[in-house]
Amino acid sequence: MTKNELRKTYKKLRSELSVNQIDDFSLAIANQLLKLPVWNASFYHVFLAIEEHKEVNTDYILNILSGKDKNILISKSDFKTGGMQHFLLTDNMVIKKNNYNIPEPIDGIEILDDKVEVVFIPLLAFDTLGNRVGYGKGFYDRFLVKCKPETIKIGLSFFEASAEITDVFESDVRLDYCVTPERVYEFS
């Protein structure tokens, strides 16, 4: 399937999820993440869920990272440049939804892309090769190419892998892992 076909299909599937399903699936994903060998890093980038899009609730992941005393980074999107700035999550950080309902920090301690060691990535769909489909704006592709090559990229999905994505671009950045409520996919 093409990215546009997958976007349409998985947006519909996500729209049919109840609040309780999203919560249960998000907790299951967080528990699956504990199986990964990624917990020795220091800097973890986590997206904050867009509730209106029924994204994976990352509160459980934030709790795991806080409990392990890790540095948590959250981003702010620049829709003019297509770039993202990353800020250290602190107790007194003010977070506000932007015009696209993305929860973002107002300001804070900025951390550069090359410090990020593990990235949890929102997506709509992914395939068995580690290719992913997001909302199509390219924010994460532009961010991930600025990270170190050894940065671990982990997609989070409510649904299992799709058949091959037929229109993958050379600039698309593949995942190292994708975690669903049922299993962990590892891509080499």
MARBA-3410 file (N, C-alpha, C, O; in Angstrom, 1 decimal):
188
0.8,-1.2,0.0,0.0,0.0,0.0,0.9,1.3,0.0,2.0,1.2,0.5 ~ 0.3,2.3,-0.5,1.1,3.6,-0.5,0.9,4.3,0.9,0.0,3.9,1.7 ~ 1.7,5.3,1.1,1.6,6.0,2.4,0.2,6.7,2.5,-0.3,6.6,3.6 ~ -0.3,7.2,1.5,-1.6,7.9,1.6,-2.7,6.9,1.9,-3.6,7.2,2.6 ~ -2.6,5.7,1.3,-3.6,4.7,1.5,-3.5,4.2,3.0,-4.5,4.0,3.7
-2.3,4.0,3.5,-2.1,3.6,4.9,-2.5,4.7,5.8,-3.2,4.4,6.9 ~ -2.2,6.0,5.5,-2.7,7.1,6.4,-4.2,7.0,6.5,-4.7,7.1,7.6 ~ -4.9,6.9,5.4,-6.4,6.9,5.5,-6.9,5.7,6.3,-7.8,5.9,7.1 ~ -6.3,4.5,6.0,-6.8,3.3,6.7,-6.5,3.4,8.2,-7.4,3.1,9.0 ~ -5.3,3.8,8.6,-5.0,3.8,10.0,-5.6,5.0,10.8,-5.8,4.9,12.0
-5.8,6.1,10.1,-6.5,7.2,10.8,-7.9,6.8,11.2,-8.4,7.1,12.3 ~ -8.5,6.0,10.2,-9.9,5.5,10.5,-9.9,4.5,11.6,-10.7,4.6,12.5 ~ -8.9,3.6,11.6,-8.9,2.6,12.7,-8.6,3.2,14.0,-9.3,2.8,15.0 ~ -7.8,4.2,14.1,-7.5,4.9,15.3,-8.7,5.7,15.8,-9.0,5.7,17.0 ~ -9.5,6.3,14.9,-10.6,7.1,15.3,-11.7,6.2,15.9,-12.5,6.7,16.7
-11.6,4.9,15.7,-12.6,4.0,16.2,-12.2,3.4,17.6,-13.0,2.7,18.3 ~ -11.1,3.8,18.1,-10.6,3.3,19.4,-11.3,4.1,20.5,-11.5,5.4,20.4 ~ -11.7,3.5,21.6,-12.3,4.1,22.7,-11.1,4.7,23.6,-10.0,4.3,23.5 ~ -11.5,5.6,24.5,-10.5,6.1,25.5,-9.9,5.0,26.3,-8.7,5.0,26.6 ~ -10.7,4.0,26.7,-10.2,2.9,27.5,-9.3,2.0,26.7,-8.3,1.6,27.2
-9.6,1.8,25.4,-8.7,1.0,24.6,-7.3,1.7,24.4,-6.3,1.1,24.6 ~ -7.4,3.0,24.2,-6.1,3.8,24.1,-5.3,3.7,25.3,-4.1,3.5,25.3 ~ -5.9,3.8,26.5,-5.2,3.7,27.7,-4.6,2.3,27.9,-3.5,2.2,28.3 ~ -5.4,1.3,27.7,-5.0,-0.1,27.9,-3.8,-0.4,26.9,-2.8,-1.0,27.3 ~ -4.0,0.0,25.6,-2.9,-0.3,24.6,-1.7,0.5,24.9,-0.6,0.0,24.8
-1.8,1.7,25.4,-0.6,2.6,25.7,0.1,1.9,26.9,1.4,1.9,26.9 ~ -0.6,1.4,27.9,0.1,0.8,29.0,0.8,-0.5,28.5,1.9,-0.8,29.0 ~ 0.1,-1.3,27.7,0.8,-2.5,27.1,2.0,-2.2,26.3,3.0,-2.9,26.4 ~ 2.0,-1.1,25.6,3.2,-0.7,24.8,4.3,-0.3,25.8,5.5,-0.7,25.6 ~ 4.0,0.4,26.8,5.0,0.8,27.8,5.7,-0.5,28.4,6.9,-0.5,28.6
4.8,-1.4,28.7,5.3,-2.7,29.3,6.2,-3.5,28.3,7.2,-4.0,28.7 ~ 5.8,-3.5,27.0,6.6,-4.1,26.0,8.0,-3.4,25.9,9.0,-4.1,25.7 ~ 8.0,-2.1,26.0,9.2,-1.3,25.9,10.3,-1.8,26.9,11.5,-1.7,26.7 ~ 9.8,-2.2,28.1,10.8,-2.6,29.1,11.6,-3.8,28.7,12.6,-4.1,29.3 ~ 11.2,-4.5,27.7,11.9,-5.7,27.1,13.1,-5.3,26.3,14.0,-6.1,26.0
13.1,-4.0,25.9,14.2,-3.6,24.9,15.5,-3.2,25.7,15.5,-2.8,26.8 ~ 16.6,-3.4,25.0,17.9,-3.1,25.6,18.3,-1.6,25.4,19.4,-1.3,24.8 ~ 17.5,-0.7,25.8,17.7,0.7,25.5,17.7,1.6,26.8,17.7,2.8,26.7 ~ 17.8,1.0,28.0,17.7,1.7,29.2,19.0,2.2,29.8,19.0,2.7,30.9 ~ 20.1,2.1,29.1,21.4,2.5,29.6,21.7,3.9,29.1,22.8,4.5,29.5
20.9,4.5,28.2,21.2,5.8,27.7,20.9,6.9,28.7,20.3,6.6,29.8 ~ 21.2,8.1,28.4,20.9,9.3,29.2,19.8,10.2,28.7,19.0,10.7,29.5 ~ 19.8,10.4,27.4,18.9,11.4,26.8,17.8,10.7,25.9,18.2,10.0,24.9 ~ 16.6,10.8,26.3,15.4,10.1,25.6,14.5,11.2,25.1,14.0,12.0,25.9 ~ 14.2,11.1,23.8,13.2,12.0,23.2,11.8,11.3,23.2,11.7,10.2,22.7
10.8,12.0,23.8,9.5,11.4,23.9,8.5,12.5,23.3,8.6,13.6,23.6 ~ 7.6,12.0,22.5,6.5,12.9,22.0,5.4,12.9,23.0,5.2,12.0,23.7 ~ 4.7,14.1,23.1,3.5,14.2,23.9,2.3,14.0,23.0,2.2,14.6,21.9 ~ 1.4,13.1,23.4,0.3,12.6,22.5,-0.6,13.8,22.1,-0.9,14.6,23.0 ~ -1.0,13.8,20.9,-2.1,14.6,20.4,-3.4,13.8,20.7,-3.8,12.9,19.9
-4.1,14.2,21.8,-5.3,13.4,22.2,-6.3,13.4,21.1,-7.0,12.4,20.9 ~ -6.5,14.5,20.4,-7.5,14.6,19.3,-7.2,13.6,18.2,-8.1,13.3,17.4 ~ -6.0,13.2,18.0,-5.6,12.2,17.0,-5.5,10.8,17.5,-5.1,9.9,16.8 ~ -5.9,10.7,18.8,-5.9,9.4,19.5,-4.5,8.7,19.3,-4.4,7.5,19.0 ~ -3.4,9.4,19.6,-2.1,8.9,19.6,-1.8,8.1,20.9,-2.5,8.2,21.9
-0.7,7.3,20.9,-0.3,6.6,22.0,0.0,7.5,23.2,0.7,8.5,23.0 ~ -0.6,7.2,24.3,-0.4,8.1,25.5,1.0,7.7,26.1,1.2,6.6,26.5 ~ 1.9,8.7,26.0,3.2,8.4,26.5,3.5,8.7,27.9,4.6,8.7,28.4 ~ 2.4,9.0,28.7,2.6,9.2,30.1,3.2,8.1,30.8,4.0,8.3,31.7 ~ 2.9,6.9,30.4,3.5,5.7,31.0,5.0,5.6,30.8,5.8,5.2,31.6
5.4,6.0,29.6,6.8,6.0,29.2,7.5,7.1,30.0,8.6,6.9,30.5 ~ 6.9,8.2,30.1,7.5,9.3,30.9,7.7,8.9,32.4,8.7,9.2,33.0 ~ 6.7,8.1,32.9,6.9,7.6,34.3,8.1,6.6,34.4,8.8,6.6,35.4 ~ 8.2,5.7,33.4,9.3,4.8,33.4,10.7,5.6,33.4,11.6,5.3,34.2 ~ 10.7,6.5,32.5,12.0,7.3,32.3,12.3,8.1,33.6,13.4,8.2,34.0
11.3,8.7,34.2,11.4,9.5,35.4,11.9,8.5,36.6,12.8,8.9,37.3 ~ 11.3,7.3,36.6,11.7,6.4,37.6,13.1,5.9,37.5,13.8,5.5,38.4 ~ 13.6,5.9,36.2,15.0,5.5,36.0,16.0,6.7,36.0,17.2,6.6,35.7 ~ 15.4,7.9,36.3,16.2,9.1,36.5,16.9,9.5,35.1,18.1,9.8,35.1 ~ 16.2,9.4,34.0,16.7,9.8,32.7,16.4,11.2,32.4,15.5,11.8,32.9
17.2,11.7,31.4,16.9,13.1,30.9,15.9,12.9,29.8,16.1,12.2,28.8 ~ 14.7,13.6,29.9,13.6,13.4,29.0,13.5,14.7,28.2,13.5,15.8,28.7 ~ 13.5,14.5,26.9,13.4,15.7,26.0,12.0,15.7,25.3,11.6,14.6,24.8 ~ 11.4,16.8,25.2,10.2,17.0,24.4,10.4,18.1,23.4,11.3,19.0,23.6 ~ 9.7,18.1,22.3,10.0,19.0,21.2,8.9,20.0,21.0,7.8,19.9,21.5
9.4,21.0,20.3,8.5,22.1,19.8,8.7,22.2,18.3,9.8,22.2,17.8 ~ 7.6,22.1,17.5,7.7,22.1,16.1,7.6,23.5,15.5,6.9,24.4,16.0 ~ 8.4,23.7,14.5,8.4,25.0,13.7,7.8,24.7,12.4,8.5,24.1,11.5 ~ 6.6,25.1,12.2,5.9,24.8,10.9,6.4,25.6,9.7,6.0,25.3,8.6 ~ 7.2,26.7,10.0,7.7,27.4,8.9,8.9,26.7,8.3,9.1,26.7,7.1
9.8,26.2,9.2,11.0,25.5,8.7,10.9,24.0,8.6,11.7,23.4,7.9 ~ 9.9,23.4,9.3,9.8,22.0,9.3,10.7,21.3,10.3,10.9,20.1,10.3 ~ 11.3,22.2,11.1,12.3,21.7,12.1,11.7,21.5,13.5,10.5,21.9,13.7 ~ 12.4,20.9,14.4,12.0,20.7,15.8,13.1,21.1,16.7,14.3,20.9,16.5 ~ 12.7,21.8,17.8,13.7,22.1,18.9,13.3,21.2,20.0,12.2,20.8,20.2
14.4,20.8,20.8,14.2,19.8,21.9,14.5,20.4,23.2,15.6,21.1,23.3 ~ 13.7,20.2,24.2,13.8,20.9,25.5,13.8,19.8,26.6,13.1,18.8,26.5 ~ 14.7,20.0,27.6,14.7,19.1,28.7,13.4,19.3,29.5,13.1,20.4,29.9 ~ 12.8,18.2,29.8,11.5,18.3,30.6,11.9,18.5,32.0,12.7,17.7,32.6 ~ 11.4,19.5,32.6,11.7,19.9,34.0,10.3,20.0,34.8,9.3,20.1,34.2
10.4,20.0,36.1,9.2,20.0,36.9,8.4,21.3,36.7,7.2,21.4,36.8 ~ 9.1,22.4,36.4,8.4,23.7,36.3,8.2,24.1,34.8,7.8,25.3,34.6 ~ 8.4,23.2,33.9,8.1,23.5,32.5,6.7,23.8,32.2,5.8,23.0,32.7 ~ 6.4,24.8,31.4,5.0,25.1,31.0,4.8,24.5,29.6,5.6,24.7,28.7 ~ 3.8,23.7,29.5,3.4,23.0,28.3,2.0,23.5,27.8,1.1,23.5,28.6
2.0,23.9,26.6,0.7,24.4,26.0,0.5,23.8,24.6,1.4,23.6,23.9 ~ -0.8,23.6,24.3,-1.1,23.1,22.9,-0.9,24.2,21.9,-1.3,25.3,22.1 ~ -0.3,23.8,20.8,-0.2,24.8,19.7,-1.4,24.8,18.8,-2.4,24.1,19.2 ~ -1.4,25.4,17.7,-2.6,25.5,16.8,-3.0,24.2,16.2,-4.1,24.0,15.7 ~ -2.1,23.2,16.3,-2.4,21.8,15.7,-2.7,20.9,16.9,-2.7,19.6,16.6
-2.9,21.4,18.1,-3.2,20.6,19.3,-2.0,19.7,19.7,-2.2,18.8,20.5 ~ -0.8,20.1,19.3,0.4,19.4,19.8,0.8,20.0,21.1,1.1,21.2,21.1 ~ 0.9,19.2,22.2,1.4,19.8,23.4,2.9,20.1,23.3,3.7,19.2,22.9 ~ 3.3,21.3,23.6,4.7,21.7,23.4,5.1,22.6,24.6,4.3,23.3,25.2 ~ 6.4,22.6,24.9,7.0,23.5,25.9,6.9,24.9,25.4,7.1,25.2,24.2
6.7,25.8,26.3,6.7,27.3,26.0,8.2,27.7,25.8,8.5,28.4,24.8 ~ 9.1,27.2,26.7,10.5,27.5,26.6,11.2,26.5,27.5,10.5,25.6,28.1 ~ 12.5,26.7,27.7,13.2,25.8,28.6,14.6,25.6,28.2,15.2,26.5,27.4 ~ 15.3,24.6,28.7,16.7,24.3,28.4,16.8,23.5,27.1,16.3,22.3,27.0 ~ 17.3,24.1,26.0,17.3,23.5,24.7,18.5,22.5,24.7,19.6,22.7,25.2
18.2,21.3,24.1,19.2,20.3,23.9,19.4,20.0,22.4,18.4,19.9,21.7 ~ 20.6,19.9,22.0,20.8,19.7,20.5,20.5,18.3,20.1,20.6,17.3,20.9 ~ 20.2,18.1,18.8,19.9,16.8,18.2,20.9,15.8,18.5,20.5,14.6,18.7 ~ 22.2,16.1,18.4,23.2,15.1,18.5,23.4,14.6,19.9,24.2,13.6,20.1 ~ 22.7,15.1,20.9,22.7,14.6,22.3,21.7,13.4,22.5,21.8,12.6,23.4
20.7,13.4,21.6,19.6,12.4,21.7,20.1,11.0,21.4,20.8,10.7,20.4 ~ 19.8,10.1,22.4,20.3,8.7,22.2,19.2,7.7,21.9,19.4,6.7,21.2 ~ 18.0,8.0,22.3,16.8,7.2,22.0,15.6,8.1,21.7,15.4,9.1,22.4 ~ 14.9,7.7,20.6,13.8,8.5,20.2,12.5,7.6,20.1,12.6,6.6,19.4 ~ 11.5,8.0,20.8,10.2,7.3,20.7,9.4,8.1,19.7,9.2,9.3,19.8
8.9,7.5,18.6,8.4,8.1,17.4,6.9,7.8,17.2,6.5,6.7,17.2 ~ 6.1,8.9,17.1,4.7,8.6,16.8,4.5,8.2,15.3,5.3,8.7,14.5 ~ 3.6,7.4,15.0,3.3,7.0,13.6,1.9,6.5,13.4,1.2,6.3,14.4 ~ 1.5,6.5,12.2,0.2,5.9,11.9,0.3,4.4,11.5,-0.6,3.6,11.9 ~ 1.3,4.1,10.8,1.5,2.7,10.3,3.0,2.4,10.1,3.8,3.4,10.0
3.4,1.2,10.0,4.7,0.8,9.7,4.7,-0.6,9.0,3.7,-1.3,9.1 ~ 5.8,-0.9,8.4,5.9,-2.2,7.7,6.9,-3.1,8.3,7.6,-2.7,9.2 ~ 7.0,-4.3,7.8,7.9,-5.3,8.4,9.4,-5.0,8.1,10.3,-5.7,8.6 ~ 9.7,-4.0,7.3,11.1,-3.6,7.1,11.5,-2.4,7.9,12.7,-2.0,7.9 ~ 10.6,-1.9,8.7,10.9,-0.7,9.6,10.6,0.6,9.0,11.0,1.6,9.6
10.0,0.6,7.8,9.5,1.9,7.3,8.3,2.3,8.0,7.5,1.5,8.5 ~ 8.1,3.7,8.1,6.9,4.2,8.8,6.2,5.2,8.1,6.7,5.8,7.1 ~ 4.9,5.4,8.5,4.1,6.4,7.9,3.6,7.3,9.0,3.0,6.8,10.0 ~ 3.9,8.6,8.9,3.4,9.6,9.9,2.3,10.4,9.2,1.5,9.9,8.4 ~ 2.2,11.6,9.6,1.2,12.5,9.1,1.7,13.2,7.7,0.9,13.9,7.1
2.9,13.0,7.3,3.3,13.4,6.0,4.0,14.8,6.0,4.3,15.3,4.9 ~ 4.3,15.3,7.1,5.0,16.6,7.1,6.5,16.5,7.2,7.2,17.5,6.9 ~ 7.1,15.3,7.5,8.5,15.1,7.5,9.3,15.6,8.7,10.5,15.6,8.7 ~ 8.6,16.1,9.8,9.3,16.6,10.9,10.3,15.6,11.5,11.4,15.9,11.8 ~ 9.8,14.3,11.7,10.7,13.3,12.3,11.9,12.9,11.3,13.0,12.7,11.8
11.6,12.9,10.0,12.7,12.5,9.1,13.8,13.6,9.2,15.0,13.3,9.2 ~ 13.4,14.9,9.2,14.4,15.9,9.3,15.2,15.9,10.6,16.4,16.2,10.7 ~ 14.5,15.6,11.7,15.1,15.5,13.0,16.0,14.3,13.1,17.2,14.4,13.5 ~ 15.6,13.1,12.6,16.4,11.9,12.8,17.7,11.9,12.0,18.7,11.3,12.5 ~ 17.7,12.6,10.9,19.0,12.6,10.1,20.0,13.5,10.8,21.2,13.4,10.5
19.6,14.4,11.7,20.5,15.2,12.5,21.1,14.5,13.7,22.0,14.9,14.3 ~ 20.4,13.4,14.1,20.9,12.6,15.3,22.1,11.8,14.9,22.4,11.6,13.7 ~ 22.8,11.3,15.9,24.0,10.4,15.6,23.5,9.1,15.0,22.3,8.7,15.2 ~ 24.3,8.5,14.2,23.9,7.3,13.5,23.5,6.2,14.5,22.6,5.3,14.2 ~ 24.1,6.2,15.7,23.7,5.1,16.6,22.5,5.4,17.5,22.1,4.6,18.3
21.8,6.6,17.3,20.6,6.9,18.0,19.6,5.8,17.7,19.4,5.4,16.5 ~ 18.9,5.3,18.7,17.9,4.2,18.6,16.6,4.9,18.3,16.1,5.7,19.1 ~ 15.9,4.4,17.2,14.7,4.9,16.8,13.6,3.9,17.0,13.6,2.8,16.5 ~ 12.6,4.2,17.9,11.5,3.3,18.3,10.2,3.9,17.9,9.8,4.9,18.5 ~ 9.5,3.2,17.0,8.1,3.6,16.7,7.1,3.0,17.7,7.4,1.9,18.3
6.0,3.7,17.9,5.0,3.2,18.8,3.7,3.1,18.0,3.3,4.1,17.5 ~ 3.1,1.9,18.1,1.9,1.7,17.2,0.8,0.9,18.0,1.2,-0.1,18.6 ~ -0.4,1.3,17.9,-1.5,0.5,18.4,-1.7,-0.8,17.6,-2.4,-1.7,18.0 ~ -1.3,-0.8,16.3,-1.6,-1.8,15.4,-0.3,-2.6,14.9,0.8,-2.0,15.0 ~ -0.5,-3.8,14.4,0.6,-4.6,14.0,1.1,-4.1,12.6,0.5,-3.2,12.0
2.3,-4.6,12.2,2.9,-4.2,10.9,2.0,-4.4,9.7,1.2,-5.4,9.7 ~ 2.1,-3.5,8.8,1.4,-3.6,7.5,2.2,-4.3,6.5,3.4,-4.6,6.7 ~ 1.6,-4.6,5.4,2.4,-5.1,4.2,3.4,-4.0,3.8,3.3,-2.9,4.3 ~ 4.3,-4.3,2.9,5.3,-3.3,2.5,4.7,-2.0,2.1,3.7,-2.0,1.4 ~ 5.3,-0.9,2.5,5.0,0.4,2.1,5.6,0.6,0.7,6.9,0.5,0.6
4.8,0.8,-0.3,5.3,0.8,-1.7,6.0,2.1,-2.1,6.8,2.1,-3.1 ~ 5.8,3.2,-1.5,6.4,4.5,-1.9,7.3,5.1,-0.9,7.2,6.2,-0.5 ~ 8.3,4.3,-0.5,9.3,4.8,0.5,10.3,5.6,-0.3,10.7,5.3,-1.4 ~ 10.7,6.8,0.4,11.6,7.7,-0.2,13.0,7.4,0.3,13.2,6.8,1.4 ~ 14.0,7.8,-0.4,15.4,7.6,0.1,15.7,8.4,1.3,16.5,8.0,2.2
15.0,9.5,1.5,15.1,10.4,2.7,14.4,9.9,3.9,14.6,10.4,5.0 ~ 13.5,8.9,3.7,12.8,8.3,4.9,13.8,7.6,5.8,14.6,6.8,5.4 ~ 13.6,7.8,7.1,14.5,7.2,8.1,13.8,6.0,8.7,12.7,6.1,9.2 ~ 14.4,4.8,8.6,13.8,3.6,9.1,13.9,3.5,10.6,14.8,4.1,11.2 ~ 13.0,2.7,11.2,13.0,2.4,12.6,14.0,1.3,13.0,14.4,0.5,12.1
14.5,1.3,14.2,15.3,0.2,14.7,14.3,-0.8,15.4,14.5,-2.0,15.3 ~ 13.3,-0.3,16.0,12.2,-1.1,16.6,10.9,-0.5,16.4,10.8,0.7,16.2 ~ 9.8,-1.3,16.5,8.5,-0.7,16.6,7.8,-1.6,17.7,7.9,-2.8,17.6 ~ 7.1,-0.9,18.6,6.5,-1.6,19.7,5.0,-1.4,19.6,4.5,-0.3,19.4 ~ 4.3,-2.5,19.7,2.8,-2.5,19.7,2.3,-3.1,21.0,3.2,-3.6,21.8
1.1,-3.1,21.3,0.6,-3.8,22.6,0.9,-5.3,22.6,1.1,-5.8,23.7 ~ 1.1,-5.9,21.5,1.2,-7.3,21.4,2.7,-7.8,21.3,3.0,-8.9,21.8 ~ 3.5,-7.0,20.7,4.9,-7.5,20.5,5.9,-6.3,20.1,5.5,-5.2,20.0 ~ 7.2,-6.7,20.1,8.3,-5.9,19.7,8.8,-6.3,18.4,9.1,-7.5,18.2 ~ 8.8,-5.4,17.4,9.5,-5.7,16.1,10.9,-5.1,16.1,11.1,-4.0,16.6
11.8,-5.9,15.7,13.2,-5.5,15.6,13.6,-5.5,14.1,13.4,-6.5,13.4 ~ 14.2,-4.4,13.7,14.6,-4.2,12.3,16.2,-4.1,12.3,16.7,-3.4,13.1 ~ 16.8,-4.8,11.3,18.3,-4.7,11.3,18.7,-4.0,10.0,19.9,-3.8,9.8
END
